[in-house]
Amino acid sequence: EKRGYIFLNSTARQREALRRVMAVFIDILCQLNLSLEDNPDRRFFYLIDEWAALPAMSAMTKLIHEGRSKGAALFLLFQNVAQAMTTYGESTAQSIVDAASTYVIFRAND
């Protein structure tokens, strides 16, 4: 298997215009990851800063819950749980947070 990296970035001025494009691209990658055979030795790392500020992504939500057997490892960075609840709804956001195996909190008021 080939190794590679994909970086999606934007300037502050471009961010609003590219939010939906980035979300679609990430969701397609998640769909592709979910379509693979199970392989506990394979790794796909997703590091997504300001994740909750992106539009809701259904394939990513599924990958969060089912992706470990496919080799997916997700690092979702966001400001607070309320932001995730605004994007995904209270129950889905809580389900996503509960699915995390590790939390790193630098500063939180909630």
DRENKOL-287737 format. One record per atom (N, C-alpha, C): residue number from 1; residue in one letter; atom name; x, y, z. Coordinates in Angstrom, 2 decimals. Layout:
seq/type/atom/c1/c2/c3
NUM/A/CA/X/Y/Z $
...
//
This chain:
seq/type/atom/c1/c2/c3
1/E/N/0.84/-1.18/0.00 $
1/E/CA/0.00/0.00/0.00 $
1/E/C/0.88/1.24/0.00 $
2/K/N/0.45/2.24/-0.73 $
2/K/CA/1.19/3.50/-0.78 $
2/K/C/0.85/4.36/0.43 $
3/R/N/1.81/5.15/0.85 $
3/R/CA/1.60/6.10/1.93 $
3/R/C/1.53/7.49/1.34 $
4/G/N/0.75/8.32/1.94 $
4/G/CA/0.65/9.69/1.46 $
4/G/C/-0.05/10.57/2.48 $
5/Y/N/-0.08/11.83/2.16 $
5/Y/CA/-0.69/12.82/3.04 $
5/Y/C/-1.55/13.74/2.20 $
6/I/N/-2.64/14.18/2.79 $
6/I/CA/-3.50/15.18/2.16 $
6/I/C/-3.69/16.29/3.19 $
7/F/N/-3.38/17.50/2.81 $
7/F/CA/-3.57/18.65/3.68 $
7/F/C/-4.60/19.57/3.02 $
8/L/N/-5.62/19.94/3.77 $
8/L/CA/-6.59/20.93/3.31 $
8/L/C/-6.44/22.13/4.23 $
9/N/N/-6.07/23.25/3.67 $
9/N/CA/-5.94/24.44/4.51 $
9/N/C/-6.50/25.64/3.78 $
10/S/N/-6.70/26.69/4.54 $
10/S/CA/-7.25/27.91/3.97 $
10/S/C/-6.83/29.09/4.82 $
11/T/N/-6.86/30.25/4.22 $
11/T/CA/-6.61/31.48/4.97 $
11/T/C/-7.92/31.88/5.65 $
12/A/N/-7.83/32.81/6.56 $
12/A/CA/-9.03/33.29/7.24 $
12/A/C/-10.05/33.86/6.25 $
13/R/N/-9.57/34.49/5.20 $
13/R/CA/-10.47/35.08/4.20 $
13/R/C/-11.17/34.01/3.36 $
14/Q/N/-10.53/32.88/3.15 $
14/Q/CA/-11.09/31.82/2.32 $
14/Q/C/-11.97/30.85/3.10 $
15/R/N/-11.81/30.83/4.39 $
15/R/CA/-12.41/29.78/5.23 $
15/R/C/-13.91/29.61/5.03 $
16/E/N/-14.67/30.68/5.07 $
16/E/CA/-16.12/30.57/4.95 $
16/E/C/-16.52/30.00/3.59 $
17/A/N/-15.85/30.45/2.53 $
17/A/CA/-16.18/29.98/1.19 $
17/A/C/-15.83/28.51/1.00 $
18/L/N/-14.82/28.02/1.70 $
18/L/CA/-14.34/26.65/1.49 $
18/L/C/-14.88/25.64/2.50 $
19/R/N/-15.61/26.08/3.51 $
19/R/CA/-16.11/25.16/4.54 $
19/R/C/-16.86/23.98/3.95 $
20/R/N/-17.81/24.25/3.07 $
20/R/CA/-18.63/23.18/2.49 $
20/R/C/-17.81/22.27/1.57 $
21/V/N/-16.92/22.87/0.79 $
21/V/CA/-16.07/22.08/-0.11 $
21/V/C/-15.19/21.13/0.71 $
22/M/N/-14.59/21.65/1.77 $
22/M/CA/-13.75/20.81/2.62 $
22/M/C/-14.56/19.69/3.27 $
23/A/N/-15.76/20.02/3.73 $
23/A/CA/-16.61/19.01/4.37 $
23/A/C/-16.98/17.90/3.39 $
24/V/N/-17.30/18.26/2.16 $
24/V/CA/-17.64/17.25/1.15 $
24/V/C/-16.42/16.36/0.88 $
25/F/N/-15.26/16.97/0.72 $
25/F/CA/-14.04/16.21/0.46 $
25/F/C/-13.74/15.24/1.60 $
26/I/N/-13.82/15.72/2.83 $
26/I/CA/-13.56/14.88/4.00 $
26/I/C/-14.58/13.76/4.08 $
27/D/N/-15.85/14.07/3.83 $
27/D/CA/-16.89/13.05/3.90 $
27/D/C/-16.68/11.97/2.84 $
28/I/N/-16.23/12.35/1.65 $
28/I/CA/-15.92/11.36/0.61 $
28/I/C/-14.77/10.46/1.05 $
29/L/N/-13.73/11.04/1.65 $
29/L/CA/-12.63/10.22/2.17 $
29/L/C/-13.14/9.24/3.23 $
30/C/N/-14.04/9.69/4.08 $
30/C/CA/-14.61/8.81/5.10 $
30/C/C/-15.41/7.68/4.46 $
31/Q/N/-16.19/7.99/3.42 $
31/Q/CA/-16.95/6.95/2.71 $
31/Q/C/-16.00/5.92/2.11 $
32/L/N/-14.92/6.38/1.50 $
32/L/CA/-13.94/5.46/0.93 $
32/L/C/-13.31/4.59/2.01 $
33/N/N/-12.99/5.18/3.13 $
33/N/CA/-12.41/4.43/4.26 $
33/N/C/-13.39/3.36/4.74 $
34/L/N/-14.67/3.72/4.85 $
34/L/CA/-15.69/2.77/5.30 $
34/L/C/-15.90/1.63/4.31 $
35/S/N/-15.63/1.85/3.04 $
35/S/CA/-15.86/0.82/2.02 $
35/S/C/-14.75/-0.23/1.98 $
36/L/N/-13.65/0.00/2.69 $
36/L/CA/-12.54/-0.94/2.69 $
36/L/C/-12.83/-2.15/3.58 $
37/E/N/-12.15/-3.24/3.28 $
37/E/CA/-12.23/-4.43/4.13 $
37/E/C/-11.62/-4.10/5.50 $
38/D/N/-12.07/-4.82/6.50 $
38/D/CA/-11.49/-4.65/7.83 $
38/D/C/-10.00/-5.00/7.79 $
39/N/N/-9.20/-4.20/8.47 $
39/N/CA/-7.76/-4.45/8.55 $
39/N/C/-7.22/-3.70/9.76 $
40/P/N/-7.03/-4.38/10.88 $
40/P/CA/-6.57/-3.69/12.09 $
40/P/C/-5.13/-3.17/12.00 $
41/D/N/-4.38/-3.61/11.00 $
41/D/CA/-2.99/-3.16/10.85 $
41/D/C/-2.85/-1.90/10.01 $
42/R/N/-3.90/-1.53/9.30 $
42/R/CA/-3.86/-0.35/8.43 $
42/R/C/-4.22/0.88/9.28 $
43/R/N/-3.69/2.05/8.92 $
43/R/CA/-4.03/3.29/9.63 $
43/R/C/-4.28/4.42/8.65 $
44/F/N/-5.40/5.07/8.87 $
44/F/CA/-5.74/6.33/8.21 $
44/F/C/-5.95/7.34/9.32 $
45/F/N/-5.13/8.36/9.37 $
45/F/CA/-5.26/9.37/10.41 $
45/F/C/-5.98/10.59/9.85 $
46/Y/N/-6.99/11.03/10.57 $
46/Y/CA/-7.72/12.25/10.24 $
46/Y/C/-7.48/13.23/11.37 $
47/L/N/-6.85/14.33/11.09 $
47/L/CA/-6.63/15.39/12.07 $
47/L/C/-7.39/16.61/11.57 $
48/I/N/-8.49/16.92/12.22 $
48/I/CA/-9.38/17.96/11.71 $
48/I/C/-9.55/19.05/12.77 $
49/D/N/-8.91/20.18/12.50 $
49/D/CA/-9.02/21.34/13.39 $
49/D/C/-10.32/22.07/13.08 $
50/E/N/-10.93/22.61/14.10 $
50/E/CA/-12.22/23.32/13.97 $
50/E/C/-13.27/22.41/13.34 $
51/W/N/-13.25/21.15/13.72 $
51/W/CA/-14.18/20.15/13.19 $
51/W/C/-15.64/20.57/13.34 $
52/A/N/-16.04/21.05/14.49 $
52/A/CA/-17.45/21.38/14.73 $
52/A/C/-17.89/22.62/13.96 $
53/A/N/-16.95/23.39/13.43 $
53/A/CA/-17.30/24.57/12.62 $
53/A/C/-17.61/24.18/11.17 $
54/L/N/-17.25/22.95/10.78 $
54/L/CA/-17.58/22.47/9.44 $
54/L/C/-19.02/21.98/9.42 $
55/P/N/-19.66/21.95/8.26 $
55/P/CA/-21.01/21.39/8.19 $
55/P/C/-21.00/19.92/8.63 $
56/A/N/-22.14/19.44/9.10 $
56/A/CA/-22.25/18.05/9.54 $
56/A/C/-21.90/17.09/8.41 $
57/M/N/-21.19/16.04/8.74 $
57/M/CA/-20.74/15.05/7.75 $
57/M/C/-21.22/13.68/8.19 $
58/S/N/-22.16/13.10/7.45 $
58/S/CA/-22.76/11.83/7.86 $
58/S/C/-21.78/10.66/7.80 $
59/A/N/-20.94/10.60/6.76 $
59/A/CA/-19.99/9.49/6.67 $
59/A/C/-18.95/9.58/7.78 $
60/M/N/-18.57/10.80/8.15 $
60/M/CA/-17.61/10.95/9.24 $
60/M/C/-18.24/10.48/10.55 $
61/T/N/-19.50/10.81/10.76 $
61/T/CA/-20.18/10.36/11.97 $
61/T/C/-20.17/8.83/12.04 $
62/K/N/-20.43/8.19/10.91 $
62/K/CA/-20.41/6.72/10.86 $
62/K/C/-18.98/6.20/11.08 $
63/L/N/-18.00/6.86/10.49 $
63/L/CA/-16.61/6.43/10.63 $
63/L/C/-16.14/6.54/12.08 $
64/I/N/-16.60/7.55/12.78 $
64/I/CA/-16.23/7.71/14.19 $
64/I/C/-16.64/6.48/14.99 $
65/H/N/-17.80/5.92/14.66 $
65/H/CA/-18.33/4.77/15.40 $
65/H/C/-17.85/3.42/14.86 $
66/E/N/-17.60/3.34/13.55 $
66/E/CA/-17.31/2.04/12.93 $
66/E/C/-15.92/1.95/12.30 $
67/G/N/-15.15/3.01/12.36 $
67/G/CA/-13.91/3.08/11.59 $
67/G/C/-12.71/2.36/12.16 $
68/R/N/-12.75/2.01/13.43 $
68/R/CA/-11.56/1.39/14.02 $
68/R/C/-11.16/0.12/13.29 $
69/S/N/-12.13/-0.71/12.92 $
69/S/CA/-11.82/-1.95/12.22 $
69/S/C/-11.29/-1.71/10.81 $
70/K/N/-11.56/-0.51/10.28 $
70/K/CA/-11.08/-0.14/8.94 $
70/K/C/-9.72/0.55/9.00 $
71/G/N/-9.22/0.80/10.21 $
71/G/CA/-7.94/1.46/10.38 $
71/G/C/-8.02/2.95/10.58 $
72/A/N/-9.21/3.48/10.80 $
72/A/CA/-9.38/4.93/10.96 $
72/A/C/-9.03/5.36/12.38 $
73/A/N/-8.30/6.44/12.47 $
73/A/CA/-7.99/7.08/13.75 $
73/A/C/-8.27/8.57/13.57 $
74/L/N/-9.22/9.08/14.34 $
74/L/CA/-9.65/10.47/14.17 $
74/L/C/-9.23/11.33/15.34 $
75/F/N/-8.72/12.50/15.01 $
75/F/CA/-8.40/13.53/15.99 $
75/F/C/-9.26/14.73/15.62 $
76/L/N/-10.30/14.97/16.41 $
76/L/CA/-11.24/16.05/16.12 $
76/L/C/-11.01/17.17/17.12 $
77/L/N/-10.61/18.32/16.63 $
77/L/CA/-10.33/19.46/17.49 $
77/L/C/-11.48/20.46/17.37 $
78/F/N/-12.01/20.89/18.51 $
78/F/CA/-13.11/21.86/18.48 $
78/F/C/-13.12/22.66/19.76 $
79/Q/N/-13.84/23.77/19.72 $
79/Q/CA/-13.82/24.72/20.83 $
79/Q/C/-14.55/24.22/22.07 $
80/N/N/-15.75/23.69/21.87 $
80/N/CA/-16.54/23.20/23.00 $
80/N/C/-17.65/22.28/22.50 $
81/V/N/-18.22/21.53/23.41 $
81/V/CA/-19.27/20.57/23.07 $
81/V/C/-20.50/21.28/22.53 $
82/A/N/-20.80/22.46/23.03 $
82/A/CA/-21.97/23.21/22.55 $
82/A/C/-21.87/23.50/21.05 $
83/Q/N/-20.67/23.78/20.57 $
83/Q/CA/-20.47/24.02/19.15 $
83/Q/C/-20.79/22.75/18.35 $
84/A/N/-20.37/21.61/18.83 $
84/A/CA/-20.68/20.34/18.16 $
84/A/C/-22.18/20.07/18.20 $
85/M/N/-22.84/20.42/19.30 $
85/M/CA/-24.28/20.22/19.41 $
85/M/C/-25.04/21.10/18.42 $
86/T/N/-24.55/22.31/18.18 $
86/T/CA/-25.17/23.20/17.20 $
86/T/C/-25.08/22.60/15.81 $
87/T/N/-23.95/22.00/15.48 $
87/T/CA/-23.73/21.44/14.15 $
87/T/C/-24.43/20.10/13.96 $
88/Y/N/-24.34/19.21/14.95 $
88/Y/CA/-24.81/17.83/14.80 $
88/Y/C/-26.10/17.52/15.55 $
89/G/N/-26.55/18.43/16.39 $
89/G/CA/-27.69/18.12/17.25 $
89/G/C/-27.18/17.50/18.54 $
90/E/N/-27.97/17.64/19.59 $
90/E/CA/-27.50/17.24/20.92 $
90/E/C/-27.16/15.76/21.01 $
91/S/N/-28.04/14.88/20.54 $
91/S/CA/-27.81/13.45/20.73 $
91/S/C/-26.66/12.93/19.88 $
92/T/N/-26.55/13.37/18.63 $
92/T/CA/-25.44/12.92/17.77 $
92/T/C/-24.11/13.46/18.29 $
93/A/N/-24.08/14.72/18.69 $
93/A/CA/-22.84/15.30/19.22 $
93/A/C/-22.40/14.55/20.48 $
94/Q/N/-23.34/14.24/21.36 $
94/Q/CA/-22.99/13.51/22.58 $
94/Q/C/-22.49/12.11/22.24 $
95/S/N/-23.10/11.48/21.26 $
95/S/CA/-22.67/10.15/20.82 $
95/S/C/-21.25/10.19/20.27 $
96/I/N/-20.92/11.24/19.51 $
96/I/CA/-19.57/11.40/18.96 $
96/I/C/-18.56/11.61/20.08 $
97/V/N/-18.89/12.47/21.02 $
97/V/CA/-17.99/12.73/22.15 $
97/V/C/-17.80/11.45/22.98 $
98/D/N/-18.88/10.71/23.19 $
98/D/CA/-18.80/9.47/23.96 $
98/D/C/-17.96/8.40/23.26 $
99/A/N/-17.89/8.44/21.93 $
99/A/CA/-17.13/7.44/21.17 $
99/A/C/-15.63/7.66/21.26 $
100/A/N/-15.22/8.83/21.69 $
100/A/CA/-13.78/9.13/21.79 $
100/A/C/-13.15/8.29/22.90 $
101/S/N/-11.96/7.77/22.62 $
101/S/CA/-11.28/6.98/23.65 $
101/S/C/-10.29/7.83/24.45 $
102/T/N/-9.94/8.99/23.92 $
102/T/CA/-9.00/9.88/24.60 $
102/T/C/-9.48/11.32/24.48 $
103/Y/N/-9.38/12.06/25.55 $
103/Y/CA/-9.72/13.48/25.55 $
103/Y/C/-8.48/14.27/25.94 $
104/V/N/-8.22/15.34/25.22 $
104/V/CA/-7.16/16.28/25.59 $
104/V/C/-7.84/17.63/25.70 $
105/I/N/-7.90/18.18/26.90 $
105/I/CA/-8.61/19.43/27.12 $
105/I/C/-7.59/20.47/27.60 $
106/F/N/-7.45/21.53/26.83 $
106/F/CA/-6.50/22.57/27.20 $
106/F/C/-7.16/23.63/28.08 $
107/R/N/-8.38/23.96/27.75 $
107/R/CA/-9.14/24.90/28.57 $
107/R/C/-10.59/24.72/28.20 $
108/A/N/-11.42/24.50/29.18 $
108/A/CA/-12.84/24.31/28.90 $
108/A/C/-13.67/24.88/30.04 $
109/N/N/-14.75/25.51/29.66 $
109/N/CA/-15.66/26.07/30.65 $
109/N/C/-16.94/25.26/30.75 $
110/D/N/-17.09/24.23/29.88 $
110/D/CA/-18.33/23.42/29.94 $
110/D/C/-18.06/21.99/30.31 $
//
